[in-house]
Amino acid sequence: MGQRPQEDGIVRYGDHVSLKHVMTGRLLTSADERYIGGSNQQKVFAGDWSPTEYSTWIVMPTLNSDEEPGYEVGWDDLVRLKHCGTRRNLHSHGLPSPITEQQEVSCFGSDYESDINDIWRVTRFYGEEEESEDNVSL
C-alpha cells in the first residue's frame, strides 16, 4: 500500500489520505510537537494547504480487526488514522484544547498501542444543496 486511493476513488486500508477542513480549505496537519497543557500529546491542527508528509494519514483498520491492507473501506466502517510523519494515531478525548478551548484532537499511540479514542467512523456528508459522493466526515 502506501499510496493515494486509486483512480476508482475507493479508499482502501493502507491508503494515504489528507483530510480537508470544509470552512478553511486547510488540511488536518500534525508534527512531532506536544501541546503545553491539556493532554501534553502531539499537536493536531488545520495547517497545510497542499498534501505533505505532515498532512497525510494512513487509513488503518482497528486493532483486532479482520480487515487487511487493500480491503475497501465502506460507509459506517470504523478506522484508525495513522499520521505518516510520526506513526501516531489521530486521537480525541474530552479534554479542552489548550489553544482553542474546544475539544482537543491529538496524536497518540503507535503501531501496536491504541485505545477507543483512536477509532473514527466513516460517514457520508450531505451538503445543503445536493448529495456529493466526494464528501466524507469522521
Secondary structure as GFF3:
##gff-version 3
##sequence-region A 1 138
A	DSSP	beta_strand	16	17	.	.	.	ID=ss1
A	DSSP	beta_strand	28	34	.	.	.	ID=ss2
A	DSSP	beta_strand	42	46	.	.	.	ID=ss3
A	DSSP	three_ten_helix	53	55	.	.	.	ID=ss4
A	DSSP	beta_strand	57	61	.	.	.	ID=ss5
A	DSSP	beta_strand	78	83	.	.	.	ID=ss6
A	DSSP	beta_strand	89	96	.	.	.	ID=ss7
A	DSSP	beta_strand	103	108	.	.	.	ID=ss8
A	DSSP	three_ten_helix	116	118	.	.	.	ID=ss9
A	DSSP	beta_strand	120	121	.	.	.	ID=ss10
A	DSSP	beta_strand	123	126	.	.	.	ID=ss11
A	DSSP	beta_strand	131	137	.	.	.	ID=ss12
###
